[in-house]
């Protein structure tokens, strides 16, 4: 239990960092970073076997951020894990930075493959799972996919390939925040019945509260050695009252005033974690 | 001269490489019989994966697979890679500097009767503008085998363009492929002819026709489109001052454009691009199509003479 309290605190701190950094550098996809940060905190700070000092360690579990625009969330957990110093977060999206607007695997150790153009990360994750299977590597491949991203046909090509090749070492976590740039997913392009889609493509499916750390941890840990699609029901902008389900913050950060307000709110929540 | 298609040569060399390199994996998108990756699939079934008719996913899976310390070759028809899978090639495969070799077959007009939906005239242009992607167009069996070997033994992404029909084996057994190098096949002082792939043999035949009119052509095979042999192009162009490029591809963006780029600061050089004149193709036998679209040796020789006449005015 104490471990979970520690994770709760780290998730809160990660949220504060994402908000501070994106406001400071005046850019970055804020709301979609906040919807998936709990999942990333559980993965990087708890579940995954990885070594920030040796990012290429062969037996590592791997994480692929298919929704590359949530880069601020990925960079935050990479920094908190020790891949680089936290002050580098403030170079996000700036010239000569390793922290590109979307993750660039050539520039930043810890990024397994470049993403940003949606629908492509899962195929790469499936390829890594295929390689691990061939090598009898026991590591698990984790891939975070956005729900809007599932409009892309390539997601379903990859889903079909994974089951066709009996891959039992891959976990897809879908950040089901129910929004995409142009509005609600069910209005822009209907995804439901979503779980049964994954199921019919040959994946075990689970639906969880994507902000309940205990649930996240349990479902992700239990997915090892299986092929599971975890539909994590999340809230875009989660953690700050005026950001939640507010699609205006899809690709823009808080102004300085709102940033202060958000940090005050999160600090209060931090004090309440016991 | 012996004949063999470049795709057949590719299929054969893959088996050889599969034996030597245990980390070599091959993927195809339901065209393994056509691309000849079926030879490898039969011999090394545990290192062959079929994506089904899903080129975009194939590129992504190959990219991910390569990131587990493997060399991966993917094949389909030239029209589908880069065409059908362009964003995946750019943003996943090359952007992540994946050790993946894209080897495509059935390029250009010589696919023949399947018609314009399958005739790729744009692929060199599309591949060439992606930073860090090497682009190779071999002309015969020997060059294909040598180029594929080089690509597989050189880390990083490659695009290799092969053809469907049988073509004469021009190169000798001791031929050596070198990335970024061209080869003078015939020396000449009057004009320079530069080409790649199936057009190399047409250039050689055209040069013989032109010789009858006392036009002595320097014929250069340029298998490496990117990087390209700048020195050789400049040296020959400065000598003859008259350059013709020949390609089974749109004259926009392909080998001819690449040569023009090399010569952009050169003064007084005449350059004519011979190729597909920014149009779609159609069904027909390769021979008929080459005649109609001006790519046969006869037509090339005609074009050269016509332009030399124009140039003299």
Contacts between the chains, C-beta under 8 A, distances in Angstrom:
chain1	res1	chain2	res2	distance
A	58	B	69	7.7
A	64	B	64	7.8
A	104	B	95	7.4
A	105	B	95	7.8
A	105	B	96	4.7
A	105	B	97	7.7
A	106	B	95	7.4
A	106	B	96	6.8
A	106	B	97	5.6
A	112	B	67	6.4
A	113	B	63	6.5
A	113	B	64	6.5
A	113	B	67	6.2
A	113	B	92	6.5
A	113	B	96	4.7
A	113	B	98	7.9
A	114	B	91	6.6
A	114	B	92	6.7
A	114	B	95	4.3
A	114	B	96	4.5
A	115	B	91	7.9
A	115	B	92	7.6
A	116	B	91	6.5
A	117	B	87	5.4
A	117	B	91	4.1
A	117	B	92	7.6
A	120	B	56	7.9
A	120	B	60	5.4
A	120	B	87	7.5
A	120	B	88	5.9
A	120	B	91	6.3
A	120	B	92	4.8
A	121	B	60	8.0
A	122	B	60	7.5
A	123	B	56	7.3
A	123	B	57	4.8
A	123	B	59	7.4
A	123	B	60	2.4
A	123	B	61	5.2
A	123	B	63	7.5
A	123	B	64	6.7
A	123	B	88	7.4
A	123	B	92	7.3
A	124	B	60	5.0
A	124	B	61	7.4
A	124	B	63	5.1
A	124	B	64	3.6
A	124	B	67	7.3
A	124	B	92	5.8
A	124	B	96	7.8
A	125	B	64	6.0
A	126	B	57	7.8
A	126	B	60	7.4
A	126	B	61	5.3
A	126	B	64	6.3
A	127	B	60	6.5
A	127	B	61	3.9
A	127	B	62	6.2
A	127	B	63	6.0
A	127	B	64	2.4
A	127	B	65	3.9
A	127	B	66	7.4
A	127	B	67	7.3
A	127	B	68	7.8
A	128	B	64	4.3
A	128	B	65	7.0
A	128	B	67	5.9
A	128	B	68	5.7
A	129	B	64	7.7
A	130	B	49	6.8
A	130	B	61	6.5
A	130	B	64	7.3
A	130	B	65	5.4
A	131	B	64	7.1
A	131	B	65	4.8
A	131	B	67	7.4
A	131	B	68	2.8
A	131	B	69	7.7
A	131	B	70	5.9
A	132	B	68	6.3
A	134	B	46	7.4
A	134	B	47	7.8
A	134	B	68	7.9
A	135	B	68	6.6
A	137	B	68	7.6
A	153	B	56	7.6
A	154	B	54	7.9
A	154	B	56	4.7
A	154	B	57	5.6
A	154	B	60	6.8
A	154	B	88	7.4
A	157	B	51	7.5
A	157	B	52	7.9
A	157	B	54	4.1
A	157	B	56	6.4
A	157	B	57	3.6
A	158	B	57	5.2
A	158	B	60	6.7
A	158	B	61	7.2
A	160	B	52	7.5
A	160	B	54	7.7
A	161	B	51	6.2
A	161	B	52	7.6
A	161	B	54	7.3
A	161	B	57	5.7
A	161	B	61	6.1
A	164	B	52	7.7
A	165	B	49	7.0
